[in-house]
Amino acid sequence: MVFDPHSAQDGRPTGPSDSQQSALLGAVAALEAAVAALTEDPDDGGERFEAALRRLGGLLGPAGEAESAAVGPRLAALLTDTPLFPRAHLAMMVGACVERGADPVACADGVLAGLREALSGALLLIERWAETGDRGNEELPDPDREDPGRAHARITGPGRTDGWHAHRAVAGWWTLQLWRQAAFALNTHAAVRRAARDSGVGGVLTELIDRYRERSDRHDLKGLRYLAATLDDEPLLVLHRASGTGYLLRMDGLTDNFQLHTLLIEVLVGGGHLPGTRPDPEVVALSRTRWLDGRRFVATGAFNLVAPDGGWIWNEGMPEDIPVVDGVRTLVLDPQPYERSWAAGRFVEQVPGDLRLERVLEPAEAAARLAAAAPALPFEQAAR
């Protein structure tokens, strides 16, 4: 841990020294100058840029909250003009700054744009790899072991891919894991998710991630996909068929339906609105803010989650799966057709979650909503 001797209260280090701060800020300035030189003369600026990036990486490791907050946005601003391969390493540094206190929104645009480019490149490589393969060489390249130059040569050529697009494809494939980690750090913040959703960037990234996951499992993007789908400050209309009651709730930071199911029981059963057994407080805490500490707590289901058209909303899915009806996501609660239990927690622990009751529907309103809801499909049909 770096420290500032002027802030120590009892002789112990509590922050970075002036010399360390000065060295870090100097390294950032040197990198900014190297990027500018690289833009003006790529041939002469490469070595200077690489040296500046290495020096910055060595100094950034022990940086604290104040230094990370100061340099994170400055590093993010350099991403667009940085060459494709080192750009991903710079994005990792930006993600580390955000984890330590840098403004996530100020750092987000460059990282999310880089993720989009990497996903597009990786998809292009998958496509060209299939087109240029043979029966004995169909497996996609291993970015941890294989030479990107060989992949570039394979997909480049007359009638295949021009050199620049081949470079984009190879860079995307080889750096996607780094972009995934950097973007994950940014997307754990609700403000970043909200801005991405409002701008349309979130929808584009979700589509690219889904396309990639359909074609390859080389890079694990499941966590990033769940983050992209996380709903913040989202209303949820819940109808309980057996009692004829309805409830308007609000979701915040819910990443998976196991988490949602747990909190539905806590709010509706624990709140005295529906019969049943209230969850263990530890199970509820793990679904909201508490981190796993090695102990294992088991959550037990109480409902079958059903869409208004009768389809099942599976615990293994996301709250995003709940359809919007008349402007609000609407869920019907039926009795469980079989017992369910799962390990308590949140799929993305870095994101705190909550579910709050805003109001109980008037009986007439609940009855009208339930009258429009179809019966749940039989399991055999729902599972198709």
C-alpha positions, 0 to 999 in steps of 0.5 A, spaced: 500 500 500 502 506 498 501 512 503 501 519 504 505 521 510 502 527 511 495 523 513 498 518 518 494 519 524 498 514 528 505 513 525 502 508 520 502 509 512 495 511 510 496 513 503 501 514 497 507 519 498 508 525 494 514 522 490 509 516 488 504 520 486 508 525 482 511 519 479 504 516 477 502 523 474 508 523 470 508 516 467 501 518 465 503 525 462 509 521 458 503 516 456 499 521 453 505 524 450 507 517 447 500 516 444 500 523 441 507 522 438 504 515 435 498 518 432 503 523 428 508 518 426 506 510 428 513 508 425 517 512 430 513 512 436 512 505 437 517 503 442 516 510 446 509 508 447 511 501 449 516 503 454 511 509 457 505 503 458 510 499 461 512 504 466 505 506 467 503 499 469 509 498 474 506 504 478 499 503 477 499 497 481 500 500 488 496 506 487 490 508 491 483 511 491 485 518 490 490 517 484 486 512 481 480 517 481 485 522 478 488 518 472 482 513 470 479 518 466 485 520 463 487 513 461 480 512 458 481 518 454 487 515 450 484 508 448 481 511 442 488 513 439 492 507 442 493 501 437 489 495 438 493 490 442 496 494 447 489 498 447 486 492 451 492 492 456 490 500 457 483 498 458 485 493 464 488 499 467 482 503 466 478 498 469 483 497 475 482 505 476 474 504 477 475 498 482 479 503 486 475 509 486 475 512 479 469 515 476 466 509 472 461 514 467 467 518 465 471 512 464 466 508 460 465 510 453 472 508 451 472 501 454 465 499 452 467 502 445 473 497 445 469 491 447 464 492 441 470 493 437 473 486 440 467 482 439 466 485 432 473 482 431 472 476 434 466 474 430 469 476 424 475 471 426 470 466 427 466 467 420 473 467 416 476 461 420 470 457 418 471 459 411 478 458 410 479 451 414 479 444 412 477 438 415 484 437 419 484 444 422 477 447 424 478 448 431 479 456 433 486 458 435 488 458 442 489 465 444 493 463 450 498 459 446 498 460 439 501 466 435 496 471 432 501 472 426 499 465 423 491 466 424 492 473 421 496 469 415 490 464 414 484 469 414 488 474 409 488 473 402 485 474 395 477 473 396 478 473 403 479 479 408 484 485 407 489 486 411 486 491 416 480 487 417 484 481 418 488 485 424 481 487 427 479 480 427 485 477 430 486 483 435 479 482 437 480 474 438 486 475 442 484 481 447 477 479 448 478 476 455 482 483 457 476 487 454 471 482 458 475 484 465 475 491 463 468 492 461 465 487 467 469 492 472 465 498 469 458 495 468 458 493 476 456 500 476 448 502 475 450 509 472 454 505 467 449 500 465 443 506 465 447 510 460 449 504 456 442 502 456 439 509 454 444 511 449 443 504 445 450 502 446 447 496 451 443 493 446 448 493 441 453 490 446 448 485 448 446 483 441 454 482 440 455 478 446 449 473 444 451 472 437 458 470 440 456 465 445 452 462 440 458 461 436 464 460 441 465 458 448 472 460 448 471 466 452 466 466 458 462 472 457 456 469 461 457 474 467 458 480 462 451 478 459 448 478 466 450 484 467 448 487 461 441 485 462 441 487 470 435 492 471 436 498 475 430 502 478 425 497 474 418 496 476 415 489 477 408 487 477 407 481 481 400 477 481 399 471 486 393 467 482 391 463 488 389 469 493 387 474 487 392 479 490 397 483 486 403 488 488 407 493 485 414 492 486 421 495 484 427 492 482 434 494 483 441 491 481 437 484 480 442 479 476 438 473 476 432 469 477 434 465 483 436 472 487 429 475 485 425 468 487 429 469 494 427 476 495 420 475 492 419 470 498 422 475 503 418 481 501 411 478 500 411 472 505 416 475 510 412 482 509 405 478 511 402 479 504 402 471 502 402 465 506 409 461 507 415 460 510 420 466 511 427 465 508 433 465 513 436 472 514 442 470 511 439 467 505 436 474 504 442 478 506 446 474 500 441 476 495 442 483 497 449 485 499 453 480 503 459 477 500 459 469 500 464 467 506 465 460 505 459 458 508 453 455 504 446 457 505 441 454 501 435 458 499 428 454 498 423 456 493 416 458 494 413 459 487 412 457 480 414 464 476 410 464 470 409 469 464 402 472 463 402 468 457 403 462 461 410 460 459 415 459 465 420 464 467 426 459 469 430 461 476 436 459 471 434 466 467 434 473 468 429 478 470 430 481 463 426 475 461 419 477 464 415 480 459 413 487 459 405 488 459 402 495 458 408 498 460 411 494 466 414 487 467 409 482 469 409 476 473 404 471 475 406 467 482 403 460 482 404 454 486 410 450 485 409 444 481 415 441 485 420 443 490 426 447 488 432 449 492 439 453 490 445 456 493 444 462 496 447 468 493 448 473 487 450 471 480 454 477 480 456 479 487 459 485 486 452 488 484 448 489 490 441 488 489 434 489 492 426 488 491 422 493 494 414 493 495 411 500 493 404 498 493 398 493 494 394 493 488 386 494 489 382 488 489 379 490 482 385 492 479 388 485 481 382 481 479 382 485 472 390 483 471 389 476 473 383 475 468 388 477 462 393 472 464 393 465 461 394 459 466 401 456 466 403 451 461 404 444 463 411 442 464 412 438 458 410 444 454 414 450 458 420 446 457 421 445 450 
